[in-house]
Amino acid sequence: MSLMDIFRKEQQDTKSASVAKERLRVLVAHDRLRHNGPEYLPQLQQEILAVIRKYVAIEENDVNVQLEQQGQTSVLELNVTLPEDD
């Protein structure tokens, strides 16, 4: 094992941790939507996913829909993680 291998391993571990953290955040957001959001929100998310898939290959967990109350206004936030161009 060379000295460079140690640095590469640390870098990979950091990247894996950040990916796992992001996935957990998405799962928690999805769970909150199911329990606290309006009934139409999961269907809305599925329809948005279907439209995006016409143009880009993405997974279901790449689309995150959140509904927030800000005073008397409801704010719909949509986050889509698009694949990187190779």
C-alpha beads as a LAMMPS data file, in Angstrom:
LAMMPS data file: protein, C-alpha beads

86 atoms
85 bonds

1 atom types
1 bond types

-500.0 500.0 xlo xhi
-500.0 500.0 ylo yhi
-500.0 500.0 zlo zhi

Masses

1 110.0

Atoms # bond

1 1 1 0.000 0.000 0.000
2 1 1 1.454 3.306 -1.041
3 1 1 1.007 6.682 0.593
4 1 1 -1.236 7.794 -2.283
5 1 1 -3.567 4.826 -1.665
6 1 1 -4.236 6.107 1.855
7 1 1 -5.292 9.525 0.532
8 1 1 -7.470 7.999 -2.176
9 1 1 -9.231 5.792 0.383
10 1 1 -9.998 8.797 2.621
11 1 1 -11.377 10.672 -0.368
12 1 1 -13.592 7.726 -1.370
13 1 1 -14.875 7.325 2.201
14 1 1 -15.803 11.011 2.327
15 1 1 -17.620 10.764 -0.993
16 1 1 -19.491 7.629 0.119
17 1 1 -20.529 9.320 3.353
18 1 1 -21.873 12.379 1.553
19 1 1 -23.824 10.198 -0.899
20 1 1 -25.290 8.184 1.981
21 1 1 -26.203 11.389 3.827
22 1 1 -27.962 12.777 0.751
23 1 1 -29.894 9.548 0.211
24 1 1 -31.011 9.547 3.841
25 1 1 -32.150 13.154 3.507
26 1 1 -34.232 12.222 0.468
27 1 1 -35.784 9.259 2.268
28 1 1 -36.720 11.407 5.261
29 1 1 -38.268 14.016 2.956
30 1 1 -40.290 11.318 1.164
31 1 1 -41.507 9.959 4.486
32 1 1 -42.595 13.411 5.641
33 1 1 -44.519 13.914 2.414
34 1 1 -46.430 10.683 2.842
35 1 1 -47.483 11.475 6.396
36 1 1 -47.878 15.261 6.443
37 1 1 -48.511 16.341 2.862
38 1 1 -51.682 16.543 0.812
39 1 1 -52.985 13.332 -0.748
40 1 1 -52.138 14.437 -4.297
41 1 1 -48.432 15.009 -3.616
42 1 1 -47.188 11.410 -4.189
43 1 1 -49.124 11.225 -7.460
44 1 1 -47.740 14.614 -8.488
45 1 1 -44.225 13.367 -7.797
46 1 1 -44.809 10.241 -9.919
47 1 1 -46.147 12.306 -12.820
48 1 1 -43.201 14.712 -12.649
49 1 1 -40.855 11.722 -12.613
50 1 1 -42.577 10.264 -15.698
51 1 1 -42.187 13.541 -17.619
52 1 1 -38.498 13.898 -16.721
53 1 1 -37.855 10.261 -17.710
54 1 1 -38.977 11.083 -21.246
55 1 1 -35.787 13.121 -21.587
56 1 1 -33.304 11.794 -18.984
57 1 1 -32.757 8.414 -17.331
58 1 1 -33.214 9.000 -13.606
59 1 1 -34.206 6.930 -10.588
60 1 1 -37.273 7.516 -8.440
61 1 1 -35.216 8.829 -5.526
62 1 1 -33.664 11.479 -7.822
63 1 1 -36.869 13.552 -7.588
64 1 1 -37.706 15.235 -4.300
65 1 1 -40.956 17.178 -3.864
66 1 1 -41.604 19.185 -0.708
67 1 1 -44.532 21.328 0.313
68 1 1 -43.862 24.026 2.894
69 1 1 -46.106 26.544 4.574
70 1 1 -44.735 30.071 4.716
71 1 1 -47.347 32.121 6.496
72 1 1 -50.531 31.888 4.450
73 1 1 -48.671 30.726 1.341
74 1 1 -47.839 27.166 0.331
75 1 1 -44.502 26.683 -1.432
76 1 1 -43.906 23.620 -3.605
77 1 1 -40.192 22.858 -3.880
78 1 1 -38.970 20.430 -6.525
79 1 1 -35.397 19.122 -6.530
80 1 1 -34.225 16.870 -9.344
81 1 1 -30.793 15.240 -9.345
82 1 1 -29.760 14.850 -12.966
83 1 1 -27.013 12.419 -14.031
84 1 1 -23.630 13.863 -14.847
85 1 1 -22.568 13.999 -18.488
86 1 1 -19.717 11.584 -19.114

Bonds

1 1 1 2
2 1 2 3
3 1 3 4
4 1 4 5
5 1 5 6
6 1 6 7
7 1 7 8
8 1 8 9
9 1 9 10
10 1 10 11
11 1 11 12
12 1 12 13
13 1 13 14
14 1 14 15
15 1 15 16
16 1 16 17
17 1 17 18
18 1 18 19
19 1 19 20
20 1 20 21
21 1 21 22
22 1 22 23
23 1 23 24
24 1 24 25
25 1 25 26
26 1 26 27
27 1 27 28
28 1 28 29
29 1 29 30
30 1 30 31
31 1 31 32
32 1 32 33
33 1 33 34
34 1 34 35
35 1 35 36
36 1 36 37
37 1 37 38
38 1 38 39
39 1 39 40
40 1 40 41
41 1 41 42
42 1 42 43
43 1 43 44
44 1 44 45
45 1 45 46
46 1 46 47
47 1 47 48
48 1 48 49
49 1 49 50
50 1 50 51
51 1 51 52
52 1 52 53
53 1 53 54
54 1 54 55
55 1 55 56
56 1 56 57
57 1 57 58
58 1 58 59
59 1 59 60
60 1 60 61
61 1 61 62
62 1 62 63
63 1 63 64
64 1 64 65
65 1 65 66
66 1 66 67
67 1 67 68
68 1 68 69
69 1 69 70
70 1 70 71
71 1 71 72
72 1 72 73
73 1 73 74
74 1 74 75
75 1 75 76
76 1 76 77
77 1 77 78
78 1 78 79
79 1 79 80
80 1 80 81
81 1 81 82
82 1 82 83
83 1 83 84
84 1 84 85
85 1 85 86
